[in-house]
Structure formats: C-alpha cells, structure tokens
Amino acid sequence: MSSTEPSETPPPHDLLGPADIRELAAALGVRPTKQRGQNFVIDANTVRRIVRTADVRADDVVVEVGPGLGSLTLALLEAAERVVAVEIDDVLAAALPATIGARMPERADRFALVHSDAMQVTELPGPPPTALVANLPYNVAVPVLLTMLERFPSIERTLVMVQSEVADRLAARPGNKVYGVPSVKACWYADVKRAGAIGRNVFWPAPNVDSGLVSLVRRAEPVKTAATKAEVFAVVDAAFAQRRKTLRAALAGWAGSAPAAEAALVAAGISPQARGESLTVEEFARIAEHKGAAA
C-alpha cells in the first residue's frame, strides 16, 4: 500500500511470500497434491487484489474454502470482521490457526476453522456469512461453489479463483459456445461475471493452466417460477446432456417422449428446434413449469 492512500488505512500486515510458503510447507512436510487441486498463492499483491476485487468490507463475515497455508486468509482478515475457513486437509487444518496467531495475533479471535469437506458442511460457526472468497481447487470448483450458494443464502457476494476455462463457463451468456450447465445454475443464484485473470507465476507449484476470477452477486429476487430448483435443474441437466440435439430430442427422456417434450416447449413459448445453449435460466424454468403439458 502506498503512502498516498488515506490515513485511516491500517498499516499492511506481513503476508505470506514465496519463501514463507515454502518454509511453512517444508516444516509441515506438505507437498501440494494434484488429487486435491492444491496450488498455493505465493504473492501478497495477488491476495490483496482478490480481497479488493471481492469488495470485502469491514463488517463482512467471509467464508473461505480451501485456505491451504493461509495466504488469502491473512489478507481477508486484514479487511473483514470475521473469516471462517473450511479446510479438508488434516495437516493444513491443524497448522492454520498457529499461522494466523503468529502473523496476525490481534485478529486471531476473528478467525474460525472448520476442518471438513466443504461439500459436507451444512452449518458454520458464528454469524451467517455475508461473502464467499476462495481459491477453489480446480477439480471441484463448480460443485463446491453451487453447494455453498445453496446452503448459505446469507452469502451476498462471492469471488472465486478458478481455472480460466471454468471461469469462462460460469460467466458465459446464452448463445456463447461455452454456455452450459454451470452457467445456468450459477445464474439461478446470482449475477455472474468475469472479474479478472491471474497469472501462473503467483502459485506454487505453478499450474499448467491459467486462472480467472469470477464475481457472483446474489440476485435481489429469486427467479420467478412455480417450479422448484430441483425441477428446473433437471431440465438444465437434460438439455445439456445432449447439447448438439434440439430440445425436442434432448428433453425426450425428461418429458417421457419427444412429443411430450415438444408439448412442454410449445406451452412454455420456446421453439422445439431450439438448443439448450440459447436459453436463459428463466426459460428453463418455464419449461419445467409445463412438464406434462400434453396430458
């Protein structure tokens, strides 16, 4: 932070750099594993940029998934009221509170650790989270993101770092060639957009793919539909399972037959010859509402 910033800006803490990360990893006997998609961020400027891009505020309760050695966790604690980190790895989970205590003792009481698989977490300690900020393991990024948005409706703002092509898929709009299941399901919960790119050299080990930031701001109002989320998502899954086919053909299994699928589509005001990649989440919801229209 430069001396030109406002005087009320707190002095920067000593965040983790490349040598710190390697030293911590060596002390713990940790080698990043591909199985868990572990790539540790080693650049303090990058984690501070993530926190700024996430618009983390002084009264936020931030949940972080996959904190690893604590690079982003420390930057979040600088800015937020409270940080709850969810870590599945036994060694990393055991070490993180000590890292927080050593680097940021005055804020250690604002940190909580949940040692669990994020896909299994159904409640978090303390006040409800208002933001989700995470460097998500690439192999589970989409299911973890969607699960957290579903289970914790108090999360208003999300910023995740994911593989660049996953970021593209999440933020894609109808008609885009990479628009698909993640795009539609993320849009059910939030307004989604790309929020930047992250270079490979800020990670250890450096991944062989580029990374991207995705911003998700929860919808002010849910999608207006008489169908349930499960019913809408069933249509989405069916439409993209055979994405090259027309919706009349792709939804035949879902509807019971191709004529039944056509009846539902016509009732919903959608061409049976359309393909899933051209539809908005609201249009998928209309199809779900008209299942059984031929009956």
N, C-alpha and C positions, 0 to 999 in steps of 0.2 A: 504494500500500500504506500502511496506516495505522500509526501508532506503537504501536497496541495489539497488533500481530501479534508472534509470538515473536521473540526477539532473534536467533535463528540465521537468520532470513530475510534473504537478501542484499539490499543496497540495490537499488532498481529502476534499471534502465538507462534511458537516454534513447531510448525507442522512437520510431518514426516517427509524426508527427502530420499533419494536413491540409496545413500549409504545407510540411513536409518532403517529403511525397509529390509535391506539385505542383512543388516546386523540383527534385527529382530527375527527374521526368518531363520538365520543360522542358529541363533540362541534357542529357538523353539524346535529346531530340526525340521522346519517346514520347507517342502518343495511344492510349488504350485502344481496342481493336478489338472489334466485335461478333463478328467472324469467330472469334476465339479466346475469346470469352466473358469478356473481361477487365474486371473491376471491382475496383479496388484498395481494400483496407480502410485507412481513414484514422484509425481510433480505437484508441488504445493500450489503453483499458479493454476493448474488444471482443476484441482478440487475447489479452490476458491471461485473459479469461473463457474463451475457447476452449481455452487451454492447461490451465486448471483443470478444465474440463468433460471434457477428454480424459484427465485423470488422468495427465499426463506426470510421470514420476518421474526422479530424479537419475541412475539407471543406464540410462535408456531410450536406444535408438538410434532416432531418429524420421526417417521419410521423409516429405517434403513434396512434393506435386505442384503445380506452378504457383505458385511463390513470388512471382512478379511483382517488385515493387520491394523486397520483404523485410520487410514489416510483421509478418507472422506468424512468419517465420523468426527474427527477433530475439527475439521472445517465447519461441519454442521453445528457442532457445539459452540463454536465462536458466535454463530448468528442466531440460533434458535433458543427458545425457552427450555426445551427438553428434547432429547434424542433417545429413541428406543431402537436398538439394533437386534436384528434376527439373524443368528448365525448357526449353521448346521454343523460345522466342523468342530470337533471336540477340542483340539489344541488351540485353534484360533479363538473359540469362545472363552476358553479358560484364561487366555492371555490378555484379551482386550480390556477388561476393567483395570488391570495394572498399567497398561499403556495410557489409558485416559487419566488415571490417578497421577502418573509421573509427569505427563505433558501438560495437563490442564486441571490441577488439583482443585482450583476454586470452582470448577464446574462439574466435578465428578458426581455430585449429588443430583445433577440434572440428567444423568445418563442411566439407562437401564438396559440390561442384556436379556434377550430371550434365546436360550440355547435350544433351537428346534429347526425343523424343516419348515420353511415359510408356507409350503403347501398344506401343512398340518396345523398352522396357527389359527385359532378361532377367536382369541382374545389377547389383548396387550395390557401390560400393567400401567396404571396411572390414567391420566385424562385421555380422551379419544384423540387419535392422531388427526392432524389437520393437513399434513403433507407427507408425501412419499418421495424420497430421493434415494436413488440406488444405482450402483454399477452392477447390473444384473448379470449373473452367469449366462453366457450366451445360449447354452443348451436348454435352459428352462425359462428364458426371459418372458415369453408371451404367456404361458400358463401362470407363472408367478404374478405377473402384472395384473392379469384379469382376475385372479383369485383375490388379490389384495383389494382391488377396487370393489369387488362384490362383497367381501366380508366386512370392509370398513368404510361404510358410506360417509363417515365424517371426513374422509380424505378429500380435500377440495382441489389441491394442486399436486401434480406428480411430475417429476422429471427423472427419466431413466436413461442410463447409458447402455446401449445395446449394440450388437453387430450392425453395421451400416445398412445392410440389406434388410434386416429386421426393422430398423427404423423407417426405412422406405415403405415397407409393407404396412406398418402400423399407421403411418401418416397418409397413406395413399387415398385418393378420392375415386369415386365411381368413374369408370372409363379408363383408369390407369391400368397398365398391363400387370402391375404387381398388387393391385387391389384384390383383397381376398378375405378369408375368414378373420385374421387378426384385425384388419382394417375395420370391418363391420362391427365386430364385437367390442373393440375399443371405443368405437363411435357410439355404441349403446350407452356407455357411461360418461363419455367426455368429448370435448372438442380437442382434436388431436392435431399436432403439427410438428414438423422437424424443427429443432432448436439449435442446430449446430453440428459440427463434425469434430472428432477427436483423433489426433494422430496416434500412430502406433508406438512412437518412442516415449510416450508418457507412462507406458506399462512395463512391468517386469513379471514374467518374461514378455517380450514384445509379441503380440498376437500376429498371426499371418492374415488377418482381416482388418479392415478399417472399422471404426466405431462411430456411432452417431448419438446425438441427444434427441429425445422425444419429450415434448411437453404435452401434458394432458390436464385440461381444466374441466372439472366435473360440470356436467350440464346443469344449468339453473333449474330446468324442468326435465323430468324423465321423458323418454319417447312416449308420445300419446298413443296408446294402443290398449285394446281389450285383451290381447294375448299376453301370456306370461313370458318372462325372459327365456325360459326353457323352450317354450313353443317357438319363439322367434329364432333362437339359436339353432333349433332343429332344422328349420328351413334353410338357414345360412349354411350349415354343415352339408346338407343335401345338395344345395345349389353349386357349391364349390368342389364337392367330391368328384364331380364330372364336369369341370368348368368349361370344357370345349362344347358341351352339348347345350341345346336350347333348354330353357327352364321347363318346358313341357316334358322333355325327356328326362332331364336331371332330377326333377321332383316327382317322377312317377312312383318311385319306391316310397317316398314320404307320403304321397297322397293316396297310394293304393293302386293307382293305374295312371297311364298317361292321360286318358280322358278326364279323370278326376283332378289331375294336376292342372289341366287346361281350364277346367271349370273354376278352380280356385283362383287362377291367374286372371281370368276374364272378370270374375267377380271383384277382384282387387284392382281392376283397371290397368293391368300390366299385360303386355303382349306375350303370348305363349312362345313366340320365337325369340324373345329377349334372352340374354345370358346374365348370369349372376353378377358378373363384373360391372354391369351397367346400373345396378340397383342401389339405392340408398338404404340405410337401416330402417327408415320409416316405411319404405316399400316392402321390405322383407316382413315387417310387422303386419302390414295389410294382408299379405299372402297368408301368414299364419292365422289371421282372424277368419279367413274364408276357407279354411280346410273343411272339406265335406260339403262344399257349395253345390256339388252335383246331386247330393242326396235329396 
